[in-house]
Amino acid sequence: MKKLFAALCMLFALVACSEKRLAFTNTDITGIDYAKGFSLKDHTGKPVTLESYKGKVVVMFFGFTQCPDVCPTTMSEMAAVMKELGPQSDQVQVLFVTLDPERDTPELLAQYAPAFDKRFVGLYGTPADIATTAKEFKVFYQKVPGKTPDTYTIDHTAGSYVFDKEGRVRLFLRHNQGPAPIVHDLKLLLS
């Protein structure tokens, strides 16, 4: 019986080792012990979690609508990715999580995110909700004072997280790399 058990263990180990790893262009973070989920509201006010998007590949970016450079660049890049994916883009959900809940109202998010692609969704929550979510995703963000109290900007992490159709975190996308490497990796997750 012990020999049979040992043989089965060896067989399972060989099968696990032979499982094909996908050749991603971006940073493969499969199996990390953070970025497990969130509980926020979409720009229509509906409560959403990562489970809400199960069955789609999810790209999640943290930013703010008054961002002068990184945010619009990333959102434009993702719009180009969606265009290149063609019909497969319907299996991808891009989420824009605000790091500025004080200024980014649901109404503003409802204009901002879909302006890049009508399927893009803006997510928000209370400042505590955003802090909890940012901590779960190890996203750095910090207010930088402006000339007046309401003209501040926010320094923040510039990459995006990608989840597979089962809701497992798989990739970290670097900022401003162009659509091609992202399209490559999303196609791997979509196949």
Backbone torsions as a table, in degrees:
resi	resn	phi	psi	omega
1	MET	NA	-41.4	179.7
2	LYS	-63.5	-37.5	179.8
3	LYS	-66.7	-39.8	178.6
4	LEU	-64.0	-43.3	178.5
5	PHE	-61.9	-45.0	179.8
6	ALA	-62.7	-40.8	179.3
7	ALA	-64.7	-41.1	178.1
8	LEU	-64.2	-40.8	178.2
9	CYS	-61.7	-42.5	178.6
10	MET	-63.1	-42.5	-179.9
11	LEU	-62.1	-46.1	178.2
12	PHE	-62.7	-39.3	178.9
13	ALA	-63.4	-41.9	179.0
14	LEU	-65.9	-41.2	178.4
15	VAL	-63.6	-44.2	-180.0
16	ALA	-63.2	-40.6	-179.5
17	CYS	-69.6	-28.4	-177.0
18	SER	-86.1	-4.7	178.7
19	GLU	-60.1	127.5	-174.9
20	LYS	-71.5	126.1	174.3
21	ARG	-87.2	139.0	179.1
22	LEU	-73.6	142.1	-178.3
23	ALA	-90.3	77.2	-179.6
24	PHE	-73.6	149.1	173.4
25	THR	-84.1	-37.9	-179.8
26	ASN	-85.0	-179.8	-175.9
27	THR	-73.4	117.4	178.6
28	ASP	-79.6	114.9	179.6
29	ILE	-115.8	22.4	179.2
30	THR	-52.6	129.4	175.5
31	GLY	90.2	2.2	178.1
32	ILE	-64.1	160.3	-175.3
33	ASP	-103.7	34.2	173.3
34	TYR	-149.7	-175.7	-177.0
35	ALA	58.0	44.3	-175.7
36	LYS	-88.1	-18.5	-179.4
37	GLY	166.1	-175.9	-178.3
38	PHE	-157.3	165.0	174.1
39	SER	-139.7	99.8	-176.7
40	LEU	-134.8	-168.7	175.0
41	LYS	-120.5	144.9	174.6
42	ASP	-82.6	173.6	-173.3
43	HIS	-67.8	-4.9	173.4
44	THR	-94.2	-3.7	-179.4
45	GLY	95.8	-1.3	-178.3
46	LYS	-78.4	129.2	175.7
47	PRO	-64.5	134.1	179.3
48	VAL	-136.6	152.9	173.7
49	THR	-131.5	178.1	176.0
50	LEU	-60.2	-35.1	178.0
51	GLU	-58.7	-28.5	-179.9
52	SER	-60.4	-22.4	-175.3
53	TYR	-112.4	14.6	179.6
54	LYS	-58.9	139.2	-176.5
55	GLY	99.3	-9.3	175.8
56	LYS	-120.8	153.6	168.7
57	VAL	-79.0	128.4	-176.1
58	VAL	-111.0	130.1	173.3
59	VAL	-111.7	122.6	-173.4
60	MET	-120.6	121.4	-178.8
61	PHE	-123.0	138.6	178.2
62	PHE	-104.3	129.8	179.2
63	GLY	-166.8	-156.7	177.7
64	PHE	-153.2	148.8	-170.1
65	THR	-67.3	-24.7	-179.8
66	GLN	-92.4	10.2	177.7
67	CYS	-62.4	129.0	-175.7
68	PRO	-82.8	-16.5	-171.5
69	ASP	-141.9	-66.4	-173.2
70	VAL	-59.0	-46.9	-175.3
71	CYS	-65.7	-53.1	179.2
72	PRO	-64.4	-32.4	177.2
73	THR	-64.0	-46.0	179.8
74	THR	-64.2	-45.3	-179.1
75	MET	-65.5	-37.6	176.5
76	SER	-66.4	-41.1	177.4
77	GLU	-61.1	-42.6	178.7
78	MET	-67.9	-33.1	175.4
79	ALA	-64.0	-40.1	177.3
80	ALA	-66.5	-37.4	176.3
81	VAL	-60.2	-47.2	-179.3
82	MET	-59.9	-40.7	178.8
83	LYS	-62.4	-45.6	-179.3
84	GLU	-66.3	-31.1	179.6
85	LEU	-71.5	-18.5	179.4
86	GLY	59.9	-134.9	-178.0
87	PRO	-60.1	-25.6	178.5
88	GLN	-66.5	-19.3	-178.5
89	SER	-62.7	-21.9	177.5
90	ASP	-68.1	-12.7	177.6
91	GLN	-97.8	9.0	-178.6
92	VAL	-120.0	136.6	175.8
93	GLN	-120.8	119.9	176.2
94	VAL	-96.7	127.8	179.6
95	LEU	-116.5	131.8	176.1
96	PHE	-110.8	110.0	-178.7
97	VAL	-96.3	119.9	-179.9
98	THR	-72.5	140.2	172.0
99	LEU	-103.6	9.1	-176.6
100	ASP	-131.3	64.1	-176.7
101	PRO	-64.8	-15.6	178.5
102	GLU	-69.7	-38.5	-177.6
103	ARG	-105.9	-29.6	-176.6
104	ASP	-84.6	87.8	178.7
105	THR	-74.0	162.0	175.4
106	PRO	-55.6	-38.3	-179.7
107	GLU	-63.8	-42.1	179.1
108	LEU	-67.2	-42.9	177.7
109	LEU	-63.7	-35.0	179.2
110	ALA	-66.8	-24.9	175.4
111	GLN	-87.6	-41.1	-171.8
112	TYR	-70.0	-60.5	-173.6
113	ALA	-60.4	-51.2	-179.1
114	PRO	-68.9	-12.3	177.1
115	ALA	-64.6	-26.7	179.0
116	PHE	-84.2	-38.5	175.9
117	ASP	-160.8	131.4	-173.8
118	LYS	-58.6	-19.4	-179.5
119	ARG	-87.8	-10.4	-179.0
120	PHE	-70.6	143.0	-176.6
121	VAL	-122.5	133.4	173.9
122	GLY	-91.8	136.0	178.5
123	LEU	-117.0	144.4	179.7
124	TYR	-145.5	172.3	175.7
125	GLY	-168.9	-173.5	175.1
126	THR	-69.4	163.6	175.0
127	PRO	-53.9	-35.9	177.9
128	ALA	-67.8	-40.9	177.1
129	ASP	-60.2	-44.8	-178.8
130	ILE	-65.6	-43.2	178.7
131	ALA	-60.8	-42.6	179.1
132	THR	-63.3	-45.3	-179.2
133	THR	-65.7	-45.5	178.8
134	ALA	-60.4	-40.1	178.5
135	LYS	-64.7	-43.0	179.3
136	GLU	-60.5	-33.3	-178.6
137	PHE	-98.2	5.3	-179.3
138	LYS	54.2	41.1	178.9
139	VAL	-94.2	123.7	175.9
140	PHE	-82.9	137.1	169.9
141	TYR	-154.7	144.6	-177.4
142	GLN	-156.1	133.3	177.0
143	LYS	-66.6	141.0	173.9
144	VAL	-119.5	115.7	-175.9
145	PRO	-58.1	144.7	175.4
146	GLY	-106.8	-165.1	-179.2
147	LYS	-69.5	-27.8	175.8
148	THR	-129.4	162.7	-177.3
149	PRO	-57.5	-28.9	-177.5
150	ASP	-98.5	8.6	178.3
151	THR	-109.2	23.9	178.5
152	TYR	-67.3	162.1	172.0
153	THR	-121.1	178.5	-178.5
154	ILE	-134.8	121.5	170.1
155	ASP	-78.7	137.5	-177.7
156	HIS	-157.4	161.7	174.7
157	THR	-58.0	138.5	-171.9
158	ALA	-106.4	2.2	-179.4
159	GLY	-94.5	174.8	179.3
160	SER	-124.1	150.6	175.0
161	TYR	-99.2	145.5	177.0
162	VAL	-124.5	132.0	177.3
163	PHE	-112.7	144.9	176.2
164	ASP	-79.2	-179.3	-175.2
165	LYS	-64.8	-18.7	178.6
166	GLU	-90.1	-2.0	179.1
167	GLY	87.0	16.5	177.2
168	ARG	-92.7	133.8	178.0
169	VAL	-68.7	133.7	-175.2
170	ARG	-126.1	-36.5	-171.8
171	LEU	-137.6	153.5	166.1
172	PHE	-118.0	120.5	-178.9
173	LEU	-93.2	129.0	176.5
174	ARG	-74.1	150.4	179.7
175	HIS	-73.5	141.6	168.2
176	ASN	60.4	46.2	178.5
177	GLN	-102.3	-6.0	-175.9
178	GLY	90.0	160.2	-174.4
179	PRO	-70.5	-31.8	-170.7
180	ALA	-53.2	-51.1	-179.5
181	PRO	-65.5	-30.0	179.1
182	ILE	-72.4	-44.7	177.7
183	VAL	-58.1	-44.9	179.0
184	HIS	-54.3	-50.5	-175.8
185	ASP	-70.7	-39.2	179.4
186	LEU	-65.7	-37.0	177.0
187	LYS	-62.2	-37.4	176.8
188	LEU	-61.6	-41.9	-179.8
189	LEU	-74.1	-25.1	-179.6
190	LEU	-82.4	-21.2	-177.0
191	SER	-83.1	NA	NA
